[in-house]
Amino acid sequence: ELKVEQNPLFLSMQEGKNYTIYCNYSTTSDRLYWYRQDPGKSLESLFVLLSNGAVKQEGRLMASLDTKARLSTLHITAAVHDLSATYFCAVEIGAGGTSYGKLTFGQGTILTVHP
Amino acid sequence: GAGVSQSPSNKVTEKGKDVELRCDPISGHTALYWYRQSLGQGLEFLIYFQGNSAPDKSGLPSDRFSAERTGGSVSTLTIQRTQQEDSAVYLCASSLVQGGANNEQFFGPGTRLTVL
């Protein structure tokens, strides 16, 4: 059974600081997604990582994937208050090399950015 | 274009009643997924559809849960004889093609179900 673990689960940061959220998973996969969720809202897609070594950047966020280590990171650079949200990683697994789309989510990281 | 829509946005029901939740995917998306989000269990996969068929129902928590999709578009998730532990936010997502090169899933706003 695939397990996806994020850490930290809670992250309190000051504006302007850098930090990294980690996402570890237990089964071979080369498809990983990052989502953002604001309180009371649905999930917003942030990054799609589809191969080993994939790196994507959008604004102050950068995501990477290391399939050999079964690890993805979400790096936050010079945090601002608007980044406060819950961040989820999700791993897509497949059978026989064909992904069937089921996402297994991490527990989520609640990020709070303070002035 | 329009995103994934779900209705109702909120549903309060009494224990033992049946409820139907509706999802309208993004036009042209052939794959549709249901997830559940609750405080205790996090985000859980329930079922997915490719077209009108549901190859994987393994995530449905019990036989009180069922889902169907007609015309390759709208899907309904039905919960019979609701229990308090069914209280959660039910999220629907769709993607262009199941198993495709990029299976990015786009989520709807969710239905918050409260069972009294």
Interface residues (C-beta under 8 A of the other chain):
Chain A: R31 Y33 Y35 K41 S42 L43 E44 S45 V48 L50 F88 A90 E92 G94 T98 S99 Y100 G101 K102 L103 T104 F105 Q107 G108
Chain B: A31 Y33 Y35 G42 L43 F45 Y48 P55 D56 G59 L91 A93 S95 Q98 G99 A101 N102 N103 E104 Q105 F106 F107 G108 P109 G110
